[in-house]
Structure formats: structure tokens, C-alpha cells
Amino acid sequence: MKYIDLHCDTLTELKEGETLVRNHKNVDLKSLKKGGCVIQCASIFIPTGTYTGVDRKEAIQTEYDRVVSVYKRELNANPKELYRVLTRRDIPDIRQNDKMQDLGTGILLTIEDGGVMGGEMQKLYRAYEDGVRLVTLTWNHENEIGYPNSTDRDIMQKGLKPFGFEVLEEMNRLGMVIDVSHLSDGGFLNVSEFAKKTGMPFVASHSNARAITAHPRNLPDMYIRKLSEAGGVMGLNFASHFLSDTQPPDGESRICDMVTHILHIRKIAGSEVLAIGSDFDGVESRMEIDSPAKMVMLYETLHQTGLSEDELEKIFYKNAQRVLTAVLR
């Protein structure tokens, strides 16, 4: 089994003295290889709305630079296990080569919270030069691009700001994946219309179905259909509060709830819109699947429910592979 994971926070969460070889996180090199991870999208996660004070911009930039340094350090230290995913030529054609594990795992660098740019387009260009190829436009706070998911209906209906539309244009020109996870419903609709105009797919890298779990971070059925119509994908998020409205006593992230979301999304929009977006090292709950090495557990459970191997290959890597190939230059 092989898979592509559209979101994890491991690079950001590595503490001093920790590496991808040895740490106490969900993700390390051994588990990536054992689980068959072909590409791991790894985020520079900076919740810019939590930064305050006169030195706010400097502090955000310092944290951004720190995570980029971790990314470069890990790639340079592990050339046989990791490689950069920068262009479509770096995306393996798994169907024609069963020896992809020999190449190691591709790391596609992302930004979670486009507020890192601070409204300066030059910082998007800098991020591209640093290797970033996917940007989650917002996190849980308003930024210069737009507004976040929210229980406040007025905020949820707000769309992108003028700088946000400029960012869409430039990301499309550069060949960067637009990610709507954490974005307001109004912002999602703006991105959907942009995708319709340009013919370029977008993603919800780590979001589930709102019809199953009524959390604003999840997508309504109508929006899932719009994402599918644009040729995009949504990565299944393993966080328990996005998987179930009725939490087990210990708040465990359960495979049975993952299957419920996948089957619902498949029913309303087809299997072509489904992908994996684990949110490893961004999930605080206990997890049945707490390591890339255990990803096969979800594969096998879905197979037992009646999904064909062809559908499972789409969900676990082909759909994400298709989108990355379409967007990256």
C-alpha cells in the first residue's frame, strides 16, 4: 500500500534535539517508510492571529525562518530517505513503478495560515523560493487574505479580501496549490468561482463532512460537490472533533468514524474527491491511527466495507497525485 498525505504539522512541532529520525511525534522516517508514504505534505504552521505586540511581524518571520531551516536540515541530513517535491516532475508515477520506496518520501512544504505573508506579495514569492507549494489561506483567525471558519454566521459568510484575490492569481501563475481548509464558507465560494474560471483544481487539505459532524471546519455537501466539480480533493482529517459529534469518553479518533465520513463523501460526490489529510502532530486526541505505519488499518477497513482496490488507490494516492500533477509547474 502507498499513500499521499496532504497535511501534517511535524516539521513545526519538532522541538530542540528532535529530528525526523528520532522524536516523540506521530511522524518519523521509519513510520513513513513502513506505511508506504510516497509524498508527505508538511506545514509551516504559524497561527498568526495569536501573535500580538509591536514586534508581531518580526516574531512571525522568525518562526517561519525556523521551520524552513528545519525543513532544509532534515532534507540535507536524510538524502536517501527524503527528497523535495517542487515540480510535477518530482511526483512519482506510482502505477508504472513499484520501486518508489527506494526513492524515499517526497516532502512537499506548505504554509498553514497565509497570514504569514502579512499582506505582502513579496513574501509569497519568498515562500515559493523556499520550496512552499501549497498554502492554506487562513487558520482560525482573520488575516489579510480573508476570514476563517466560524460559528458566527456573519463571519462565516464573508469572502476573500482584495489581497486574497491577488494571492489566488499569483498562486495560480506560480503553480501553487490553493487550500481552503480553515476558510470561511464565503471564501470557499470565491475560490470555487476562481477555479471554475481558471480550470485549476484546489484542495481542502484536511477537512471532513459537515453533514456527519457539524463542525464549521468541515465542508457542507454542496461545497464538497463544488470541490469535486473543480477536480479538487479533500483530505480526511483524523482529529476526533472533526470526525464525530458524539465524542467517546477519551476523545479518541476512531477508524469507524473515518469510514462514516468517507462513505458519505463518496455517496454525494464520488470517490474521485477523496484523499488523506491526517493532520498528524496537529491532533491532540488519542488516535487509533497514530502513525503513518498504521495507515494500512484504514485501507483494510475500507476494503472490508466493499470499496474496490481501484477506489482505494484513488483515495490513498491517485486523486492527490492527479491534483498535484495538474497544479505544480
C-alpha positions as CSV (number, residue, x, y, z in Angstrom):
1,M,0.0,0.0,0.0
2,K,1.2,3.5,-0.8
3,Y,-0.4,6.9,0.0
4,I,-0.1,10.7,-0.2
5,D,-0.8,12.7,2.9
6,L,-1.9,16.3,2.3
7,H,-1.3,17.7,5.8
8,C,0.9,17.2,8.9
9,D,2.5,19.6,11.4
10,T,5.5,17.6,12.3
11,L,8.2,20.0,11.0
12,T,6.7,22.8,13.0
13,E,6.3,20.7,16.1
14,L,9.8,19.2,16.3
15,K,11.5,20.6,19.4
16,E,15.2,21.2,20.0
17,G,17.1,18.0,19.8
18,E,14.3,16.2,17.8
19,T,14.7,15.1,14.2
20,L,12.7,13.1,11.7
21,V,14.9,10.2,12.6
22,R,14.2,10.3,16.3
23,N,11.3,12.1,18.0
24,H,8.2,11.5,20.1
25,K,5.7,12.7,17.4
26,N,3.3,10.8,15.1
27,V,5.7,11.1,12.1
28,D,9.2,9.9,11.7
29,L,11.2,8.4,8.8
30,K,10.8,4.8,9.9
31,S,7.0,5.1,10.1
32,L,6.8,6.9,6.8
33,K,8.6,4.1,5.1
34,K,6.7,1.4,6.8
35,G,3.4,3.0,6.0
36,G,4.2,3.5,2.3
37,C,4.1,7.3,2.3
38,V,5.1,8.5,-1.2
39,I,4.5,12.2,-0.5
40,Q,4.1,13.9,2.8
41,C,2.8,17.5,2.8
42,A,4.5,19.2,5.8
43,S,3.3,22.5,7.1
44,I,4.9,25.6,8.4
45,F,2.1,26.2,10.9
46,I,2.0,29.7,12.3
47,P,-1.3,30.8,13.8
48,T,-0.7,34.5,13.0
49,G,-3.8,35.7,14.8
50,T,-2.3,34.6,18.1
51,Y,0.7,36.9,17.7
52,T,0.4,40.4,19.3
53,G,2.6,43.3,20.1
54,V,4.8,45.8,18.3
55,D,7.2,43.0,17.2
56,R,4.4,40.8,15.8
57,K,5.7,40.7,12.2
58,E,9.3,40.0,13.3
59,A,8.1,37.2,15.6
60,I,6.1,35.6,12.8
61,Q,9.1,35.9,10.4
62,T,11.4,34.4,12.9
63,E,9.2,31.4,13.4
64,Y,8.7,31.0,9.6
65,D,12.5,31.0,9.2
66,R,13.0,28.5,11.9
67,V,10.7,25.9,10.3
68,V,12.2,26.4,6.9
69,S,15.6,25.7,8.5
70,V,14.2,22.5,10.0
71,Y,12.9,21.5,6.5
72,K,16.2,22.1,4.9
73,R,18.1,20.4,7.7
74,E,16.1,17.3,7.5
75,L,16.3,17.0,3.8
76,N,20.1,17.5,3.8
77,A,20.6,15.0,6.7
78,N,18.5,12.3,5.1
79,P,19.1,12.3,1.3
80,K,18.3,8.6,0.9
81,E,15.0,8.8,2.8
82,L,13.7,12.2,1.7
83,Y,13.5,14.4,-1.3
84,R,11.9,17.8,-2.2
85,V,8.7,18.0,-4.2
86,L,9.0,21.2,-6.1
87,T,7.6,20.5,-9.6
88,R,5.4,18.0,-11.3
89,R,8.5,16.1,-12.3
90,D,9.0,15.3,-8.6
91,I,5.7,13.4,-8.4
92,P,6.3,9.7,-8.9
93,D,4.1,7.8,-11.3
94,I,3.4,5.0,-8.8
95,R,1.3,3.0,-11.3
96,Q,4.4,2.4,-13.5
97,N,7.0,2.0,-10.8
98,D,6.6,-0.3,-7.8
99,K,10.0,0.6,-6.5
100,M,9.1,4.1,-5.4
101,Q,10.0,3.2,-1.8
102,D,13.6,3.2,-3.0
103,L,13.4,6.9,-3.6
104,G,12.2,7.6,-0.1
105,T,9.4,10.0,0.8
106,G,8.8,13.3,-1.1
107,I,8.3,16.3,1.2
108,L,6.0,19.0,-0.1
109,L,6.4,22.1,2.0
110,T,3.2,24.0,2.8
111,I,2.1,27.0,4.8
112,E,-0.8,26.8,7.2
113,D,-2.2,30.3,7.6
114,G,-1.5,32.6,4.7
115,G,-1.4,35.4,7.3
116,V,2.4,34.7,7.3
117,M,2.5,37.0,4.3
118,G,1.3,39.9,6.2
119,G,-0.4,41.3,3.1
120,E,3.0,41.5,1.3
121,M,3.1,39.6,-2.1
122,Q,6.8,39.6,-1.9
123,K,6.5,37.1,1.0
124,L,4.6,34.7,-1.2
125,Y,7.4,34.8,-3.8
126,R,9.9,34.2,-0.9
127,A,7.9,31.2,0.2
128,Y,7.9,29.8,-3.3
129,E,11.7,30.2,-3.4
130,D,11.9,28.4,-0.1
131,G,10.0,25.4,-1.6
132,V,6.4,26.1,-0.5
133,R,4.0,24.6,-3.0
134,L,0.7,24.7,-1.0
135,V,-0.9,27.5,1.1
136,T,-3.8,27.1,3.5
137,L,-5.2,30.5,3.1
138,T,-6.4,31.1,6.7
139,W,-6.2,29.4,10.0
140,N,-8.8,30.1,12.8
141,H,-8.4,33.9,12.7
142,E,-9.0,36.7,10.2
143,N,-5.9,37.7,8.2
144,E,-5.1,39.8,5.2
145,I,-6.4,37.2,2.8
146,G,-9.8,36.5,4.3
147,Y,-11.9,35.1,7.1
148,P,-11.8,31.8,9.0
149,N,-14.3,29.1,9.6
150,S,-16.6,30.3,12.5
151,T,-19.7,29.6,14.5
152,D,-20.5,33.2,13.9
153,R,-22.7,33.2,10.7
154,D,-21.8,36.7,9.7
155,I,-18.1,35.9,9.7
156,M,-18.7,32.6,8.0
157,Q,-20.4,34.3,5.1
158,K,-17.6,36.8,4.5
159,G,-15.5,36.2,1.4
160,L,-11.9,36.9,0.4
161,K,-10.4,40.4,0.8
162,P,-8.8,42.2,-2.2
163,F,-5.3,40.8,-1.2
164,G,-6.9,37.4,-1.1
165,F,-7.9,37.6,-4.8
166,E,-4.4,38.8,-5.7
167,V,-3.0,35.8,-3.9
168,L,-5.2,33.4,-5.8
169,E,-4.0,34.9,-9.1
170,E,-0.3,34.7,-8.2
171,M,-0.5,31.2,-6.7
172,N,-2.2,30.0,-9.9
173,R,0.5,31.7,-12.0
174,L,3.3,30.2,-9.9
175,G,1.8,26.7,-9.7
176,M,1.0,26.5,-6.0
177,V,-1.9,24.5,-4.6
178,I,-4.8,26.6,-3.1
179,D,-6.1,25.1,0.2
180,V,-9.5,26.1,1.7
181,S,-9.3,24.1,4.9
182,H,-10.0,26.6,7.8
183,L,-11.5,29.1,5.3
184,S,-15.0,30.7,5.7
185,D,-17.8,29.4,3.6
186,G,-17.8,32.7,1.7
187,G,-14.1,32.4,1.0
188,F,-14.7,28.8,-0.2
189,L,-17.2,30.1,-2.8
190,N,-14.8,32.7,-4.0
191,V,-12.1,30.1,-4.5
192,S,-14.6,27.8,-6.2
193,E,-15.5,30.5,-8.7
194,F,-11.8,31.2,-9.3
195,A,-11.3,27.5,-10.0
196,K,-14.2,27.5,-12.4
197,K,-12.7,30.5,-14.3
198,T,-9.1,29.1,-14.5
199,G,-9.8,25.4,-14.7
200,M,-7.3,24.8,-11.9
201,P,-8.3,22.4,-9.1
202,F,-8.0,23.3,-5.4
203,V,-8.0,21.3,-2.2
204,A,-9.3,21.2,1.3
205,S,-6.2,19.5,2.6
206,H,-7.6,18.4,6.0
207,S,-11.4,18.7,6.2
208,N,-14.3,16.3,6.7
209,A,-18.1,16.3,6.0
210,R,-20.2,18.7,7.9
211,A,-23.3,16.6,7.3
212,I,-21.8,13.9,9.5
213,T,-20.0,16.1,12.1
214,A,-21.5,19.6,12.4
215,H,-18.2,21.5,12.9
216,P,-17.6,24.6,10.8
217,R,-14.1,23.3,9.8
218,N,-15.9,20.6,7.9
219,L,-17.5,21.1,4.4
220,P,-21.2,21.0,3.6
221,D,-22.4,18.6,0.9
222,M,-22.9,21.3,-1.6
223,Y,-19.4,22.5,-1.2
224,I,-18.0,19.0,-1.4
225,R,-19.8,18.7,-4.8
226,K,-18.3,22.1,-5.9
227,L,-14.8,20.8,-4.9
228,S,-15.4,17.6,-6.9
229,E,-16.7,19.5,-9.9
230,A,-13.5,21.6,-9.9
231,G,-11.4,18.4,-10.0
232,G,-10.2,19.0,-6.4
233,V,-9.8,16.8,-3.4
234,M,-10.4,16.8,0.3
235,G,-8.0,15.1,2.7
236,L,-9.7,13.1,5.5
237,N,-8.7,14.8,8.9
238,F,-8.0,12.4,11.7
239,A,-8.9,14.8,14.5
240,S,-11.7,13.4,16.7
241,H,-13.7,16.6,17.0
242,F,-14.0,16.7,13.2
243,L,-14.9,13.1,13.0
244,S,-17.7,12.8,15.5
245,D,-20.3,15.0,17.2
246,T,-20.6,12.3,19.9
247,Q,-17.1,12.0,21.4
248,P,-16.1,8.8,23.2
249,P,-15.0,9.3,26.8
250,D,-11.4,9.7,26.0
251,G,-11.9,11.8,22.8
252,E,-10.4,9.1,20.7
253,S,-10.0,9.4,16.9
254,R,-11.6,6.2,15.6
255,I,-11.4,4.4,12.3
256,C,-15.2,3.7,12.3
257,D,-15.9,7.4,12.2
258,M,-13.4,7.9,9.4
259,V,-15.2,5.3,7.4
260,T,-18.5,7.0,8.0
261,H,-17.2,10.3,6.6
262,I,-15.6,8.6,3.6
263,L,-18.7,6.6,2.7
264,H,-20.8,9.7,2.9
265,I,-18.5,11.8,0.8
266,R,-18.2,9.0,-1.7
267,K,-22.0,8.8,-1.9
268,I,-22.6,12.5,-2.6
269,A,-19.6,13.4,-4.8
270,G,-17.8,10.2,-5.8
271,S,-14.6,8.6,-4.8
272,E,-12.5,11.0,-7.0
273,V,-12.8,13.8,-4.4
274,L,-11.4,11.8,-1.5
275,A,-7.8,11.9,-0.2
276,I,-5.9,11.7,3.0
277,G,-5.0,14.7,5.2
278,S,-4.2,13.2,8.5
279,D,-3.2,16.3,10.4
280,F,-0.6,14.2,12.2
281,D,1.1,16.2,15.0
282,G,-1.7,18.7,14.9
283,V,-4.2,16.3,16.5
284,E,-4.4,16.4,20.3
285,S,-6.9,13.5,20.8
286,R,-5.9,9.8,21.2
287,M,-5.8,8.1,17.8
288,E,-6.4,4.6,16.6
289,I,-4.2,5.6,13.7
290,D,-1.4,7.5,15.4
291,S,1.4,6.8,13.0
292,P,1.9,6.6,9.2
293,A,2.9,2.9,9.9
294,K,-0.8,2.2,10.8
295,M,-2.3,3.8,7.7
296,V,-2.9,0.3,6.4
297,M,-5.6,-0.2,9.1
298,L,-7.8,2.4,7.4
299,Y,-7.1,0.8,4.0
300,E,-8.1,-2.7,5.2
301,T,-11.2,-1.5,7.0
302,L,-12.4,0.3,3.9
303,H,-11.7,-2.7,1.8
304,Q,-13.8,-4.8,4.2
305,T,-16.8,-2.4,3.7
306,G,-16.8,-3.1,0.0
307,L,-14.6,-0.5,-1.6
308,S,-12.6,-1.8,-4.5
309,E,-8.9,-1.7,-4.8
310,D,-9.2,0.8,-7.6
311,E,-11.2,3.1,-5.4
312,L,-8.8,2.7,-2.6
313,E,-5.9,3.6,-4.8
314,K,-7.7,6.7,-5.8
315,I,-8.4,7.7,-2.2
316,F,-4.9,6.9,-0.9
317,Y,-2.8,8.4,-3.6
318,K,-4.1,8.7,-7.2
319,N,-6.6,11.6,-6.5
320,A,-4.0,13.7,-4.7
321,Q,-1.4,12.7,-7.3
322,R,-3.7,14.0,-10.1
323,V,-4.2,17.4,-8.4
324,L,-0.5,17.9,-7.7
325,T,0.4,17.0,-11.2
326,A,-2.2,19.4,-12.6
327,V,-1.1,22.4,-10.4
328,L,2.6,22.2,-10.0
329,R,4.7,23.6,-12.8
